[in-house]
């Protein structure tokens, strides 16, 4: 028997309270056809029966779990098969469940082939395939209710999933559960969505949980309360959103529209940092630098890492030695740069395992991304921000020092006629944070700053007076290394400009 039939693929039981909540979202008739695509131990079928649904089919690939459901739920139709193999001739009014979450690389060989044939990429997850298959198996006017990781909203390789959902219907409801601990041993950023397979798109109800500490029973109680009363409560925010299905990434945050703007890429160079692929092998303490020979010291540079970004200003730096393709051989390295060779030799075994572009040697840096741009503009003011950040406030940080960016920061280099302090103040505002979230920048309890999202970010064309106020307050923070009341003044200035329409329209 195929391995995938013997072992459950990423089987994690759904709390009964959450399954019950999802079943409560069904608006179809009690006799309409319902499919659970991976019934596991039958918790969804059990909840469906408790809520008096009668026309239920469950599919389970794993033989042991199939037998468990067959014995426990003898009055339901339980099929021992792979959901991804089901004929699309037999469609359902409702598909509901918790599909498995397993990356393509961890799947059995035969399962990989099926998932690839559906998602058209190997940078995928089995739950992407489940969503696509479920849409195909839904009848027109049908309802798809899944609990899945939020990542398909923004993952580049889930674009096909988003396109298929956008083409075939709309989200009637999304419940954003953030990183609430619903599944034992797992903390994925989770959403429950209800998708309707219809031609006409309507607005989407969004529930966003306010704390990650909620228990499943309370999640269910307060979600149903919020939906019934159509307003927020102590656990959930509630709002209606016109969902932008054409956006490259999706978000459960309210949209913030900016009418008069420049893209950040029009005002500044935005680039990713340089990646060694094995940081600790190339990192130097300051005291070690003094012991290097003259040629070696020419290859030592100060870098900014995420930890150095304090918000508005940079604190400290780290030193790396840079080995690139200009060093042709290990012999050249050992003779011309003996101290470097001695330092990295103990890491050779691990460094060989790195992915390296063609013609790179084991001792080279993995990716000197944008190196020439950074080298030519070392004297320019630069704003750095961590690529992934759990801080509650933005940490865009300005420096005039000759620093290079490490791989865990994004670099923004304002063009000559652009005031860096204006950009610094605006990017660090709570307004920009909320705007950035609304375009897909949130990753659970973290913010993900990407080159693409930042480059496309809309920077309002504030009036000259507004820009000067933001710049002045930003400069105070930078010089005094103290926020005082400056941050609040920047925030009030930005909000006032939107309330009173204080923009340059051209």
C-alpha positions in Angstrom: 0.0 0.0 0.0 1.2 3.5 -0.8 2.9 5.3 2.2 0.3 8.1 2.1 -2.5 5.6 2.8 -0.7 4.2 5.9 0.1 7.4 7.6 -2.1 10.5 8.0 -0.8 13.5 6.2 -0.4 16.2 8.8 -3.5 15.1 10.7 -4.2 17.6 13.5 -7.6 17.3 15.1 -9.9 20.4 14.9 -11.3 21.5 18.3 -15.0 20.6 18.4 -16.0 24.1 19.3 -14.3 25.4 16.1 -15.9 22.7 13.9 -19.2 23.7 15.4 -18.7 27.3 14.7 -17.9 26.5 11.0 -20.9 24.3 10.6 -23.0 27.2 12.0 -21.9 29.3 9.1 -23.7 27.0 6.6 -26.8 28.7 5.1 -27.8 25.8 2.8 -30.8 23.5 3.4 -30.4 20.7 6.0 -30.9 18.2 3.1 -28.3 19.7 0.7 -25.2 17.7 -0.1 -22.2 18.3 2.1 -18.7 17.0 1.8 -15.9 16.8 4.4 -12.8 16.3 2.2 -10.6 14.9 4.9 -12.7 13.7 7.8 -10.0 12.4 10.1 -11.8 11.3 13.2 -15.2 12.7 12.0 -15.5 15.8 14.1 -17.1 17.9 11.4 -19.5 15.1 10.5 -20.4 14.8 14.1 -21.1 18.6 14.4 -23.1 18.5 11.1 -25.3 15.7 12.5 -25.8 17.6 15.7 -27.1 20.6 13.7 -29.5 18.3 11.8 -27.7 18.1 8.4 -28.5 14.8 6.8 -26.9 14.5 3.4 -23.3 14.1 4.5 -20.3 12.5 2.7 -16.8 12.1 4.3 -13.6 11.3 2.4 -10.5 9.9 4.2 -7.4 8.5 2.6 -5.8 7.0 5.7 -7.2 3.5 6.2 -7.1 3.6 10.0 -8.9 6.9 10.2 -11.4 5.7 7.6 -12.2 2.6 9.7 -12.6 4.8 12.8 -15.1 7.1 11.0 -16.9 4.2 9.4 -17.5 2.6 12.8 -18.3 5.9 14.7 -20.5 7.4 12.0 -22.3 4.4 10.5 -25.2 6.3 9.1 -23.0 8.6 7.0 -21.3 7.9 3.7 -17.6 7.5 4.4 -15.3 7.0 1.4 -11.8 5.6 1.6 -10.2 7.6 -1.1 -8.0 10.7 -1.8 -10.0 13.8 -2.0 -7.8 15.1 -4.8 -8.8 12.1 -6.9 -12.6 12.6 -6.7 -14.4 13.0 -9.9 -15.5 16.5 -10.7 -18.8 15.2 -12.2 -20.2 14.7 -8.7 -20.5 18.2 -7.1 -21.6 19.3 -3.7 -23.6 22.2 -2.2 -21.3 22.6 0.7 -17.6 21.6 1.3 -16.4 22.1 4.8 -13.3 21.0 6.8 -9.8 21.4 7.9 -7.5 20.3 5.0 -4.0 19.0 5.8 -1.1 21.5 5.8 2.1 20.0 4.5 4.7 21.6 2.2 5.2 19.9 -1.2 8.7 18.7 -0.2 7.4 16.7 2.7 4.7 14.8 0.8 4.9 11.2 -0.4 6.0 10.9 -4.1 2.6 10.0 -5.5 1.0 12.8 -3.6 3.6 15.3 -4.9 2.5 14.5 -8.5 -1.2 15.2 -7.7 -0.5 18.4 -5.9 1.8 19.7 -8.6 -0.8 18.8 -11.3 -3.3 20.9 -9.5 -1.3 23.9 -8.3 1.3 24.0 -11.2 4.2 24.7 -8.8 6.5 22.7 -6.5 6.7 25.7 -4.1 3.3 24.8 -2.8 1.4 23.2 0.1 -1.2 20.4 0.0 -3.9 22.7 1.3 -3.5 24.9 -1.8 -4.5 21.9 -3.8 -7.4 21.2 -1.5 -8.8 24.7 -2.0 -8.5 24.5 -5.8 -10.1 21.0 -5.9 -12.9 22.1 -3.5 -13.8 25.1 -5.8 -14.1 22.7 -8.7 -16.3 20.3 -6.8 -18.7 23.0 -5.6 -22.0 23.4 -7.3 -22.9 26.9 -8.5 -24.2 28.8 -5.5 -22.2 26.4 -3.3 -20.4 27.2 -0.1 -16.8 26.4 0.8 -15.9 26.7 4.5 -12.3 25.9 5.4 -10.0 26.7 8.3 -6.5 27.1 6.8 -3.2 29.0 7.4 -3.4 32.7 6.3 -0.3 32.3 4.2 -2.1 31.7 0.9 -3.3 35.3 1.1 0.2 36.6 0.5 2.5 33.7 -0.6 3.9 34.4 -4.1 3.4 30.7 -5.0 -0.3 30.7 -3.9 -1.1 33.1 -6.7 -3.0 30.4 -8.6 -5.1 29.7 -5.6 -6.0 33.4 -5.3 -6.8 33.6 -9.0 -9.1 30.6 -9.0 -11.0 31.9 -5.9 -11.3 35.4 -7.5 -12.6 34.0 -10.8 -15.2 31.7 -9.3 -16.9 33.7 -6.5 -16.3 35.8 -3.4 -15.6 35.6 0.3 -18.8 36.1 2.2 -17.0 35.9 5.5 -13.4 35.8 6.9 -12.6 35.1 10.5 -9.0 36.1 11.2 -7.8 34.1 14.2 -4.2 35.4 14.1 -2.0 32.9 16.0 -4.6 31.7 18.5 -3.5 28.3 19.9 -6.2 26.1 18.3 -4.1 23.1 17.4 -1.9 21.1 19.8 1.7 21.8 19.1 1.0 24.1 16.2 0.7 27.9 16.0 -0.1 28.7 12.4 -1.7 32.1 11.6 -5.2 30.8 10.9 -8.3 32.0 9.2 -11.8 30.5 8.7 -13.3 31.6 5.4 -16.7 31.1 3.8 -16.5 31.3 0.0 -19.6 31.4 -2.2 -19.3 30.1 -5.8 -21.4 32.8 -7.5 -20.8 35.2 -10.4 -21.7 38.4 -8.6 -19.3 39.5 -6.0 -20.5 41.2 -2.8 -18.8 42.8 0.2 -17.0 40.6 2.8 -17.7 40.5 6.5 -14.4 40.5 8.4 -14.0 39.4 12.0 -10.5 40.0 13.5 -9.6 38.5 16.8 -8.1 40.9 19.4 -6.1 38.5 21.5 -4.2 35.3 20.8 -4.9 34.0 24.3 -8.6 33.1 23.6 -9.7 29.5 24.0 -11.7 27.7 21.3 -15.0 27.8 23.2 -14.7 31.6 23.7 -13.7 32.1 20.1 -16.9 30.3 19.0 -19.2 32.1 21.4 -17.9 35.6 20.6 -17.6 35.0 16.9 -21.3 33.9 16.7 -22.3 36.8 18.9 -20.5 39.3 16.7 -22.1 37.9 13.5 -25.5 37.9 15.1 -25.4 41.5 16.3 -23.3 42.7 13.4 -20.9 44.6 15.5 -17.6 44.2 17.4 -17.3 42.9 20.9 -14.5 42.4 23.5 -12.9 39.5 21.4 -13.6 40.4 17.8 -13.6 43.6 15.7 -16.3 43.5 13.0 -16.3 45.4 9.7 -17.5 45.1 6.1 -14.8 45.2 3.4 -15.0 45.6 -0.4 -12.4 42.9 -1.0 -9.8 43.7 -3.7 -9.4 40.4 -5.5 -7.1 41.9 -8.1 -4.5 42.9 -5.5 -1.2 40.9 -5.6 -1.6 40.1 -1.9 -4.8 39.9 0.1 -5.4 41.3 3.6 -8.0 41.2 6.4 -7.3 44.7 7.4 -9.5 47.7 6.4 -8.3 49.4 3.3 -6.7 52.8 3.6 -7.0 54.7 0.4 -4.5 57.4 -0.7 -5.7 59.4 -3.6 -2.7 61.7 -4.3 0.5 59.9 -4.0 3.9 58.9 -5.3 5.1 55.3 -5.1 8.0 55.0 -2.7 10.0 53.6 -5.6 9.6 57.1 -7.3 11.1 58.8 -4.3 13.8 56.4 -3.3 15.8 53.3 -4.2 14.4 50.3 -2.4 16.5 47.2 -2.1 17.1 44.0 -0.3 20.3 43.4 1.7 23.3 41.2 1.0 23.3 37.6 2.1 26.3 35.6 3.2 24.4 32.3 3.6 26.3 31.5 6.8 26.7 34.7 8.9 28.7 33.4 11.8 31.6 32.4 9.5 32.1 35.9 8.1 31.4 38.0 11.2 34.3 39.7 13.0 34.7 41.3 16.4 36.3 44.8 16.3 39.3 43.7 18.2 40.0 41.0 15.5 40.1 43.6 12.7 43.3 45.2 14.1 45.1 41.8 13.6 44.3 41.6 9.9 46.8 42.4 7.1 46.3 45.4 4.8 44.6 43.4 2.0 42.2 41.8 4.5 41.2 45.1 6.1 40.1 46.3 2.7 37.5 43.6 2.7 36.0 44.4 6.1 32.8 46.5 6.1 30.3 47.7 8.7 26.8 46.3 8.2 23.4 47.1 9.7 21.3 44.2 10.9 17.7 44.3 12.1 18.8 44.4 15.7 20.6 47.7 15.0 17.3 49.4 13.9 15.9 51.3 16.9 13.3 53.3 15.0 14.4 56.7 13.6 18.0 56.0 14.3 20.6 53.2 14.1 22.5 52.0 17.1 25.7 50.1 16.5 26.7 47.9 13.6 28.3 44.5 12.9 31.4 43.8 10.9 31.7 41.2 8.1 34.5 40.4 5.7 33.3 40.1 2.2 34.6 37.3 -0.1 33.3 37.5 -3.7 34.0 35.9 -7.0 37.1 38.1 -7.6 38.8 35.5 -5.4 39.2 32.7 -7.8 40.5 29.8 -5.7 41.0 28.5 -2.2 44.7 28.7 -2.7 44.5 32.4 -3.5 42.3 32.9 -0.4 44.8 31.1 1.9 47.8 33.0 0.6 46.4 36.5 0.2 43.9 36.4 3.1 45.4 33.9 5.6 43.4 35.2 8.6 40.1 34.9 6.7 41.0 31.4 5.5 41.8 30.4 9.1 38.5 31.8 10.4 36.2 30.1 7.8 38.0 26.8 7.4 36.3 25.3 10.4 32.9 26.1 8.8 33.7 24.7 5.4 31.6 21.6 5.8 28.5 23.6 6.6 29.2 26.3 4.0 29.5 23.7 1.2 25.8 22.8 2.0 24.6 26.3 1.1 22.8 27.0 -2.1 25.3 28.9 -4.3 24.8 30.3 -7.8 26.8 28.8 -10.6 30.6 29.4 -10.5 30.6 30.4 -6.8 33.1 28.8 -4.5 32.3 27.5 -1.1 34.0 30.5 0.6 32.1 33.1 -1.4 29.1 35.1 -0.1 25.8 33.6 -1.3 24.2 36.8 -2.8 25.8 40.2 -3.0 22.4 41.7 -3.9 22.6 45.4 -5.0 26.3 45.6 -3.9 27.3 48.1 -6.6 24.4 50.4 -5.8 25.2 50.4 -2.1 28.9 50.9 -2.8 28.3 53.9 -5.0 25.9 55.5 -2.6 27.7 54.8 0.7 27.8 58.6 1.5 24.0 59.0 1.0 21.5 59.0 3.8 20.0 55.5 4.1 16.9 54.2 5.9 17.0 50.6 7.1 14.1 48.5 8.4 14.0 44.8 9.5 12.4 42.5 7.0 10.4 40.7 9.7 9.6 42.5 12.9 7.6 41.7 16.0 7.9 45.3 17.3 4.6 47.1 18.1 5.9 50.2 16.3 7.7 50.7 13.0 11.5 50.7 13.1 12.5 52.5 10.0 16.0 53.8 11.0 18.1 56.5 9.3 21.9 56.7 9.2 24.5 58.9 7.4 27.2 56.3 8.2 28.8 54.2 5.5 26.9 51.1 6.3 26.0 48.1 4.1 22.7 46.2 4.6 22.7 42.6 5.9 20.2 40.1 4.6 17.6 40.8 7.3 17.0 44.4 6.4 15.5 46.4 3.6 17.3 49.5 2.4 15.7 52.8 1.3 18.0 55.4 -0.2 16.1 58.6 -0.9 16.8 60.4 -4.2 18.7 63.7 -4.0 15.7 66.0 -4.0 13.7 63.9 -1.4 13.9 64.9 2.2 15.0 61.8 4.2 13.5 63.1 7.4 10.0 63.4 5.8 10.2 59.8 4.6 11.5 58.7 8.0 8.7 60.4 9.9 5.9 59.2 7.6 7.2 55.6 7.4 7.4 55.4 11.2 3.9 56.6 11.7 1.1 54.4 12.9 -0.9 55.6 9.9 1.6 54.1 7.5 1.6 50.9 9.6 -2.1 50.5 9.2 -1.9 51.3 5.5 0.9 48.7 5.1 -1.2 46.1 6.9 -4.2 46.8 4.6 -2.0 45.8 1.6 -0.9 42.5 3.0 2.1 43.3 5.2 1.0 41.5 8.3 2.3 38.0 9.1 0.7 36.8 12.3 2.2 38.8 15.1 4.9 40.2 12.8 5.2 42.7 10.1 6.9 41.6 6.8 8.6 44.4 5.0 9.3 43.3 1.4 11.0 45.1 -1.5 7.8 44.7 -3.6 5.3 46.0 -1.0 7.5 48.9 0.1 8.4 49.9 -3.5 4.7 50.0 -4.4 3.7 51.8 -1.1 1.8 55.0 -1.7 3.4 58.1 -0.1 0.8 60.8 0.1 1.5 64.1 -1.7 1.1 66.2 1.4 1.2 69.9 1.2 4.6 71.5 1.7 3.5 72.7 5.2 2.6 69.2 6.2 5.8 67.7 4.9 7.9 70.3 6.8 6.1 69.5 10.1 6.7 65.8 9.7 10.3 66.4 8.7 11.0 68.7 11.6 9.5 66.4 14.2 11.3 63.4 12.7 14.7 65.3 12.8 14.1 66.1 16.5 13.7 62.4 17.3 16.8 61.5 15.2 19.0 64.1 16.8 17.8 63.7 20.4 17.4 59.9 20.3 14.2 60.5 22.2 10.6 60.3 21.0 9.1 62.8 23.5 5.8 64.1 22.0 7.2 64.2 18.4 5.7 60.9 17.3 2.3 61.9 18.5 2.6 65.3 16.7 3.5 63.5 13.4 0.5 61.2 13.8 -1.9 64.1 14.4 -0.5 66.0 11.5 -1.0 63.1 9.1 -4.6 62.6 10.3 -5.3 66.3 10.0 -4.1 66.3 6.4 -6.6 63.6 5.5 -9.4 65.2 7.4 -8.8 68.6 5.7 -7.5 67.3 2.4 -4.1 69.0 2.7 -2.5 67.5 -0.4 -0.8 68.6 -3.5 -3.0 67.2 -6.3 -0.4 67.3 -9.0 
